[in-house]
Amino acid sequence: MEALKQKIREEGIVLSDQVLKVDAFLNHQIDPALMQQIGHEFAERFRGQGITKIVTIEASGIAPAVMAGLELGIPVIFARKFQSLTLKSDLLISKVFSFTKQTESTIAISARHLSSTDHVLVIDDFLANGHAAKALIDLIQQAGASVAGIGIVIEKSFQDGRALLEREGYRVESLARVRSLADGQVHFLD
């Protein structure tokens, strides 16, 4: 997706050969017009797959997931990284390790929002080692639902997340595939 790649080139900051900061338009401040384009692109790539729900993880996955949900006309569920007073019973729970934060979090979704009849699209902001996607898949499987595919805004192709997910039979669609972050520059695969 060329508009996304251009935004990464213009506003992304390479912090190391492993970390790309995109807080100017995705992770902190959100560019609504770009998110609308991203949502449309995910909808186009997954339309006709019988998807009934979208699942993401708070917070950075919410904007692209909501826009895709709007395009597909389906609900969006986001896994919370902490329990709240209103989210405490009948939970689907998993653990996820954050590559960027180097911490493990417990994530949860209310079981009443997913059922065995759901066919779910996972959407997330980044794909690095696949841990977040695997945790979301775990929640979906706990509900007895099926996974339609995984939509990723930015993939770090130099890490093994895609290979891990594809080995397990999941369809992965990434809108921007980063080959490397060498020399302080973003190098795309395609």
Backbone torsions as a table, in degrees:
resi	resn	phi	psi	omega
1	MET	NA	108.9	-170.1
2	GLU	-64.4	-38.2	-179.9
3	ALA	-61.9	-38.6	177.9
4	LEU	-67.8	-45.5	179.1
5	LYS	-60.0	-41.8	179.0
6	GLN	-62.6	-42.0	179.0
7	LYS	-63.3	-40.7	177.6
8	ILE	-63.0	-44.5	178.9
9	ARG	-60.9	-42.8	-175.4
10	GLU	-78.8	-39.7	-170.8
11	GLU	-121.0	-9.3	176.6
12	GLY	-72.9	147.0	179.5
13	ILE	-122.6	121.9	177.8
14	VAL	-83.1	113.2	-179.5
15	LEU	-89.2	-27.6	176.8
16	SER	-163.8	-178.0	179.1
17	ASP	-73.3	0.0	178.5
18	GLN	-119.5	-18.0	-170.2
19	VAL	-123.6	126.4	176.4
20	LEU	-116.4	123.1	-179.2
21	LYS	-96.4	123.4	-179.2
22	VAL	-129.1	38.3	-176.1
23	ASP	-74.7	-8.7	179.2
24	ALA	-76.5	-17.9	-177.3
25	PHE	-143.6	-8.6	-175.1
26	LEU	-133.2	-47.0	-170.7
27	ASN	-95.7	-12.7	-178.9
28	HIS	-139.9	-65.2	169.3
29	GLN	-91.9	139.1	-177.0
30	ILE	-113.6	133.1	174.3
31	ASP	-91.1	100.8	-175.1
32	PRO	-60.8	-38.3	-179.9
33	ALA	-64.6	-41.5	177.4
34	LEU	-66.6	-41.2	178.6
35	MET	-61.9	-36.5	177.8
36	GLN	-64.1	-42.1	177.4
37	GLN	-64.4	-40.7	178.8
38	ILE	-63.4	-45.7	178.0
39	GLY	-59.5	-41.8	178.4
40	HIS	-63.0	-43.5	-179.3
41	GLU	-63.2	-44.7	176.9
42	PHE	-61.3	-43.3	179.5
43	ALA	-59.7	-43.5	179.8
44	GLU	-63.6	-41.3	-177.5
45	ARG	-70.6	-27.3	-175.7
46	PHE	-114.9	1.3	-179.8
47	ARG	-59.4	144.2	177.8
48	GLY	82.2	8.7	-178.7
49	GLN	-95.7	3.1	179.7
50	GLY	72.8	27.6	-177.6
51	ILE	-71.7	132.6	-179.5
52	THR	-110.0	-20.6	-179.6
53	LYS	-149.6	157.1	170.9
54	ILE	-117.4	137.0	176.2
55	VAL	-121.3	135.5	176.7
56	THR	-139.4	-175.3	179.4
57	ILE	-124.0	142.7	179.8
58	GLU	-69.8	149.8	-1.1
59	ALA	-109.6	-29.8	-170.0
60	SER	-69.6	-20.4	178.3
61	GLY	-81.3	-13.4	-172.7
62	ILE	-64.8	-48.5	-176.1
63	ALA	-59.1	-52.2	179.3
64	PRO	-65.6	-33.9	179.4
65	ALA	-66.8	-43.3	179.6
66	VAL	-62.6	-42.3	179.8
67	MET	-65.6	-38.5	175.9
68	ALA	-67.2	-39.9	177.4
69	GLY	-62.0	-40.0	177.5
70	LEU	-61.9	-45.5	179.4
71	GLU	-63.7	-38.8	-177.3
72	LEU	-88.9	-12.5	-179.8
73	GLY	71.0	36.7	-177.9
74	ILE	-131.9	158.0	179.5
75	PRO	-69.0	154.5	176.5
76	VAL	-119.3	130.8	177.3
77	ILE	-114.8	133.2	174.1
78	PHE	-116.1	133.9	176.6
79	ALA	-73.5	131.5	178.3
80	ARG	-89.0	145.6	-179.5
81	LYS	-89.5	-1.5	178.0
82	PHE	-151.9	156.5	177.9
83	GLN	-82.9	143.4	176.1
84	SER	-115.6	173.9	178.6
85	LEU	-63.7	-26.7	-178.3
86	THR	-94.9	-8.8	-179.9
87	LEU	-121.4	84.7	-175.7
88	LYS	-140.5	-8.4	178.2
89	SER	-130.7	155.6	179.4
90	ASP	55.4	54.3	-175.3
91	LEU	-104.8	147.3	166.0
92	LEU	-97.0	126.1	-172.2
93	ILE	-128.2	140.0	175.3
94	SER	-145.7	173.4	178.4
95	LYS	-120.5	145.6	179.2
96	VAL	-139.1	137.7	176.3
97	PHE	-99.6	126.4	179.1
98	SER	-90.0	120.0	178.1
99	PHE	-63.2	-44.4	-175.6
100	THR	-69.5	-42.5	-177.0
101	LYS	-90.1	-13.1	-178.6
102	GLN	55.1	42.7	177.6
103	THR	-137.6	156.7	174.9
104	GLU	-102.9	135.6	178.9
105	SER	-123.3	151.0	170.3
106	THR	-93.3	130.8	177.5
107	ILE	-116.7	152.0	-176.4
108	ALA	-146.8	148.7	173.3
109	ILE	-133.5	141.6	174.1
110	SER	-66.5	129.0	-178.4
111	ALA	-63.0	-20.7	-177.8
112	ARG	-73.2	-11.2	-179.3
113	HIS	-93.5	-11.0	178.9
114	LEU	-128.5	141.9	176.7
115	SER	-138.3	174.0	-178.5
116	SER	-66.6	-13.8	178.5
117	THR	-87.7	-7.4	-177.6
118	ASP	-80.4	142.3	173.9
119	HIS	-119.1	112.2	-161.1
120	VAL	-111.2	137.1	171.7
121	LEU	-100.8	126.6	175.6
122	VAL	-92.4	131.1	174.8
123	ILE	-128.1	135.1	176.9
124	ASP	-144.0	162.0	-177.5
125	ASP	-73.3	-46.2	-177.2
126	PHE	-126.9	149.8	167.6
127	LEU	-122.8	117.1	176.5
128	ALA	-117.9	-84.1	-178.7
129	ASN	-98.4	-2.6	175.8
130	GLY	87.6	1.5	-175.8
131	HIS	-64.3	-42.2	-179.5
132	ALA	-65.3	-46.1	179.1
133	ALA	-60.5	-42.6	179.6
134	LYS	-63.2	-39.2	178.5
135	ALA	-66.1	-40.5	177.7
136	LEU	-66.6	-41.0	176.0
137	ILE	-60.0	-40.6	178.2
138	ASP	-58.9	-45.0	178.8
139	LEU	-61.7	-43.5	-179.9
140	ILE	-62.4	-44.2	179.7
141	GLN	-67.1	-35.1	176.1
142	GLN	-58.5	-33.0	179.4
143	ALA	-80.7	-7.7	-177.6
144	GLY	81.4	9.0	179.5
145	ALA	-82.8	167.3	178.6
146	SER	-109.7	158.1	-178.4
147	VAL	-103.7	121.4	179.3
148	ALA	-79.7	-33.5	-177.5
149	GLY	166.6	180.0	-176.8
150	ILE	-129.2	122.1	177.4
151	GLY	-105.7	126.0	-176.1
152	ILE	-121.6	131.9	178.0
153	VAL	-70.4	-55.8	-178.4
154	ILE	-128.2	122.5	178.4
155	GLU	-106.2	130.7	170.7
156	LYS	-89.6	92.1	-174.0
157	SER	-67.0	-15.1	178.6
158	PHE	-80.5	-3.0	173.1
159	GLN	-108.5	169.0	-166.9
160	ASP	-95.3	15.5	-177.5
161	GLY	-59.7	-48.0	-179.7
162	ARG	-60.7	-47.4	-178.9
163	ALA	-58.9	-42.8	178.9
164	LEU	-60.0	-47.9	-177.6
165	LEU	-69.8	-41.6	179.3
166	GLU	-68.0	-34.9	176.0
167	ARG	-58.9	-32.4	-179.9
168	GLU	-88.3	5.6	172.9
169	GLY	91.6	11.3	-178.5
170	TYR	-89.5	140.7	173.9
171	ARG	-80.4	126.2	179.7
172	VAL	-118.2	124.0	176.9
173	GLU	-119.6	113.1	179.6
174	SER	-110.1	136.6	-177.0
175	LEU	-83.7	-27.7	175.3
176	ALA	-140.2	118.9	-178.5
177	ARG	-106.6	113.1	-178.6
178	VAL	-89.0	120.8	178.8
179	ARG	-76.9	-42.0	178.5
180	SER	-161.4	163.9	175.0
181	LEU	-119.5	33.4	-176.9
182	ALA	-70.2	148.2	174.8
183	ASP	58.0	29.0	178.6
184	GLY	70.2	15.4	-178.6
185	GLN	-119.4	151.9	173.8
186	VAL	-93.1	122.5	178.9
187	HIS	-114.2	119.6	-177.5
188	PHE	-91.0	153.4	176.8
189	LEU	-69.9	-45.0	-175.9
190	ASP	-129.0	NA	NA
